[in-house]
Structures are given as C-alpha cells and as structure tokens.
Amino acid sequence: MANELLQKLTRTENDIAPTIARITAGVVLLPHGLQKTLGWFGGNGFSATMDYFTGTAGLPWIVALLVILGESLGALGMITGTLSRFAAFGFVMIMTGAIFMAHASHGFFMNWYGNQQGEGFEYHLLMIGLAVIVLIKGSGAFSVDRAVFNK
C-alpha cells in the first residue's frame, strides 16, 4: 500500500510544462523560506519566525513549523523535482492561509506604489496556480521523481 501511494505521488510524464511551473515556483519561494529558516535576504531566522507565527499570528506551533519547512524544504523539493506533488500541496495550503490570514484585507494588488497598508494577494494566486499544475501533472521532465520512481 505504501508503495502504491508513493507511485501515485511521484508518477509523472516527460513533460516540460510542469517542469517550468515547479522550478519557477520553487525558485520564487525558496528565498522566502531562507528568510524564515536562516535569516537570509533580510529575514528574521527560524526562532524569530516561530515566535511571530505562534505569538503575533496565533498559529499553533506545528502549523508554524510546517509553513517554514514548506517554504524552505518544499521549495528545494520543487526545484529538484523531489516529491513535488507533496510540496505543491504544501504551497497551496501555505498560500491559501496567507491570503486569508494576512493579505485579503489589502485587496488584490501588491503594494507596488507603497500606498496600501500591506500587500494584496495576487502573488499568492500565481503561486497557487503554479502549484496546481504540479499537483495535476507531477514533476515533469528533469526531476528526481521521474528519474528515481518512474522506471
């Protein structure tokens, strides 16, 4: 049964479209994950991010941890094509949560001109769209999933 589940999770064709979607999503989200895990790119690092998510945002610690891991390890999984459907599902959950918890109240548009109180949710919808392609089609060409699991 576990082998069947792994096979369904990793099944993919030699298709370039999901490859483009997963690599784009992974490359765009990885810096956000590195902000949260390592404090790179102006981020606060793991401890401060956990404190913010559990204290200020009121998330349970397990959800906060899964967000941080999803944005960092999930992004690496998407870039390499390793368990990409699993990572893509995480992206959809993270982005949906971000929309409803922090961004919907600021409208659709990003804060391009600095005249809003916060960022809108257009970025999140784009990320969800890319992730849904990977959920449906799998990792595509040039992926660990295809190389290792689809023999």
N, C-alpha and C positions, 0 to 999 in steps of 0.2 A: 504494500500500500504506500509506504514512504517513497519507494522507487517510482511508482505511478505519479505521485504528487510532484516529485522532482522533475519527472519527464514533462508533465504538463506545464510546470513553471518555467522550464528552460527551452521548450520547443520553439524553434524559430526557423525562418527561411533565410536564404542568402539574399536579402532584400536591403537595398541602400536607404530607403525612406526611413524605416525605424532606426537605422544606424545614425542618420543625421539628427533625428529627433532626440535620441538618447544621449549622444555626445554633446549636442547643444545644451540640453537640459542639465547634464552633469557639469559641464564647464561653467555654466552660468551660476549654478547653485553652490559649487564647491567653495568659492571664496566666502560665501555667507556661512557655510559650515566651518571653515577655517577661522573665521572671526569668532565663532562660538566655542570651538574646541581649543584653539591655540592662541587666540588673541591677535591673530594676524590681520592685516588690512584695516587697522583701526578698531578691531573688535575688543571685547572685554575678557575673552577667555572662558574656560569651562566653569569655574567656580562662580564668577560673577554672573554668567548667563543663567546658570542653575538658580542662583539666588533671585535674579529678576523674574524668571519664569515661575518659580514656586512662590515667591513673595509678592511682588507687584502684580504679576499677571494672574496669580492664583491657580496655576496649573498643578496637578498632582506631580510628584517628583518623577514618577515613571513616564508620564507624558512629556515632561520637560527633557528627560534623558533621551527618549525616543526621537524627539524633534532634533536634538543636537546630533545624535547618531545618524538620523535620516539625512540631514543636510550635509554631513561630512562623509561617513562611510557609504551612505546611499549614493551620493554624488560620485564617489570613486567607483562604485559598482556600475553605475550608469556609463561612465566614461569607458570602462574596460569591458562592459557588456557581461558582467557577472551578476547573476540573479536579478536581471534588470526589471522583470515584471514585479518582483517583490519591492525593489527600490522605487519603481514608478508608482506603485500603490502608496508607498510612504510619502512620496512627493505630493500626490493628490490629497492625502489626508492633511499634511502639513500646510499646504497652500489653502485648502478649504478652511482649516482652522484659523489661519492668519487673516483670511478675508473677513470671517465673521467676528473674530475677537478684536481685530485692530484696524482693519482698512475699509470696511464697508461704509462706515460713518463719514469717510472722507471723499466718497464718490468714486467714480470710475477712474479718472485720470491720475497719473503720477503727479507729483508736485514739481512739475517742470520749471515753473516760474517763481517758486518759493512763496506763493500767496495763499497756500492752504495750511491748515493746522497739522496735516500729516499726509501720508502717501495714499493714493487710491489703490484700486485692486487690479488694474489692467495687467501688470506684470504677473500676478498670481494666476490670472486666467490663461495667459500664454503658457506658463509653466504647466498648468493642468492639461492644456491641450497637447503639449509635447509628451507628457507622461501618459496620457490616454492612448496615444499612438503606440507607445511601447507596451502598454498593457494589452492592447489588442494584437499587435503584430509580433511581439517579442523583441529580442535584442538586435536581430538583423545580422547583416554581414559584419565581419571583423570583430566578433565578440567571443568572449570566453565561453558563454553559454553554447554557442554554435560549435566551437572547436572541441569542447570537452564533452558536452552532454548529447549532442545530436549526431551520433555515429550510426 
